[in-house]
């Protein structure tokens, strides 16, 4: 985000923090590769689950 100024990357960063803090539910099949599958202008590859950290 800092380099590109693209707000999508800031949103992804904030989502990661929220998931880690337990204020946002983890996506289905959430694992370390999940953020490699997320594209800036596309919906998330998996919906949110009912699990929080």
Secondary structure, DSSP 4 states (H G I P E B T S, - for coil): -TTT--HHHHHHHHHHHHHHHTSSPPBTT--TTHHHH--TTS--SS-B-S---
